[in-house]
Amino acid sequence: MPQNKEAPVKQLTHELKYENRWMKVYEDKIERSGGKEGLYGVVEKGEFALIVPFDGKNLYLVEQYRYPLKVNTLEFPQGMLEAKDSDIKENALRELKEETGLTAASIQKVGTFFTAVGFSDQTGHVFIATDLTKGQPHLDEEESDLKVRTITPGDFETLVRTNIIKDSGTLSAYGILKAKGLL
């Protein structure tokens, strides 16, 4: 894909408006290549791992309540890179164990995606986890309602076609795995 030699948008200011432990929200004044000024709201969020646990027959998803939407969603396990992680692969293994109780003897990074290119710099790294051993999850307080669900890839695709699975990361990850022939 071609890269811009010179950015068509010049940042004039970068003002922090809000932050918490998961994100920072900025308001940027910008100047477009034609000279007109404008504003961008920019959300800075850390990198995260999204893990597709697959035992050769079933996929493992988590069902949880998502406050911003006020609905339960079905998603692959995922979580942000934390200081205690030495790298994104370690993050993937930790998140898999915490959310599902599963331990993977094999984990492979298969791709990367951007979550919301119009307003965020967040990057997701997709892993496939296989050779799974079951154990007990170790849920954070924010995840106390989380439930593990198993479904076949065929049932997953039915849930996509019927618009039940809507999480962008989950859909992206599945698409990457299908395109690479891993499912």
N, C-alpha and C positions, 0 to 999 in steps of 0.2 A: 504494500500500500504506500502511495507517495506521501512524503512528509513535507510540511510547509518549511521553506527555507527561512522565511520571516513570518512571525505570528501576525495574522490579520487583525489582532486585537491587542492593544497596548494597555497594560495595567497602570492606572494613575494612582490609586490608593487601595489599601487592603486593610479594612477596619474590622476587628473582632467584635461581633455583636453578642455572641452567646457561646458558652462552652460547658461541657460536663465530661465525665470520664470516657464517654464513647465518641464524642464529636466536638468540632468547633464550627461555628457558623460565622461567615464573613460577609461583608458587603463591599464589593469592589466597584470603584468608579473606573470606567474603561474608556478608551478612545478607539473607535473602529478605523479601518484603513482609509475610509473616506473622510475622516476628520470629525465625525459626529461622536459625541459622548453618550454614555449609557451606564447602566448598572447591571451587575451580576450578583446574585446571591450564590455563595459557594459553601458547600458543606464538605469539610475535611473529615474523613473517617479513615481509620486504619485498615490495613489489609486483613483479609479473612480467608479461612479455609472452608470449603464446602466439600463434604465427604459423601460419596455415593457407596454405601455398604451393599455389597452384592455377594450372596452365598452360592451363586451359580444357578439358583432357581428364583430367589426372592430378593427384592430391594427392601431396605429398611428406611423408613421415613419417620419423622416425628410430627405429631399433631400438637399444636399449641395455640394459645390465645394470643393474638397480636393486637395490642391496645390501640395503635393508631387507626386500625381498620375496624376494630370492635368485632372481630370474627376469629374463629379457629381456622388455622391453615395447615395444610400438609406440605412438609418441606423435607429436604435432605438435611441431616445434621450440619450445622455450620457455626462458626464462631470467630471472633476477632483475635488477631495475633496479640498476645499479652507479653509483658516483660519477662514472665517466667518461662516463656518458650524460647528455645535457642534458634529455631527457624520455623518456617511455615509448615514443614512436614511434621515436626514435633507438635505444632499447634493442631494439625489435623488429627493426629493420633489421640491427643488429649481431649479434644472436643468429641470425637467419636466415643471414647470411653465415658466421659462425663454425661453425655446426653442419652446414650443408648445402652451403656454397659458393655458394648462390644469391644473386643480387642482384635486387631487385624495383624495376621502374620505377614501379610503383603499389602503394601500401600504404594500407589503410583500416582504421581502428578500427571494429569492428562490435558490441562489447559488453564487458561486465564480469561476472565471477562471483566468488563466494567459494569457497575451496577446502575448508575444513573448519570450518563455522560453530560447531560444538560445542566447539572448543578452540583455534582459530587466527583471527588477524585478517588473514590473507593474502588479497590480492585479485589476481586474474588479469585481464588486459586482452587481449581477443581481436582479432587483426588478420587480414585476408585480404591476401595478397601475390600480385600478378599481374604480367604482363609480365616474366617471369623470364629471367635470363641465368645460365648455369651457369659455375661457377668452382671453385676448390679450397677445401674447408673449412679452418678454423683451429681445431682442437680443443684444449681444455684437457686437462691430464693426466687429470682425472676423466672425460673423455669419449673417451678414446683407443680404446675399443671400439665407438664409435658408427658405425652404418651407415645410409646414406640409402636409403629404399625408396620406390618410386612405385607407386601403385595408383589405380584408377578410383574414383569415388564409389560405384558399385555394389558393387565389391569391398570397399570400406570398410564399407558397410552389412552385407555378408555376414559380415565379421570381427566386427562388433558383435553380430549375431544369434547367431553361434557362440561368443560370449564370448571371443574372442581379444583384441580391443581392450578394455582395462579401465581405462585411465588416465582419471580423472575430468575433468581439464582438457580432454583430447582429445575426450571424449564431450560435454562442455558446449559446447566451441567448435563442433563439428559441428552440434549441435542449434541453436545460435544462428544459424549460417549457413543451415541448412535452413529455419528459421522465417522468416528474412528473404528467402528466395528467392534466395540468392547461390550456391547449389550445385544 
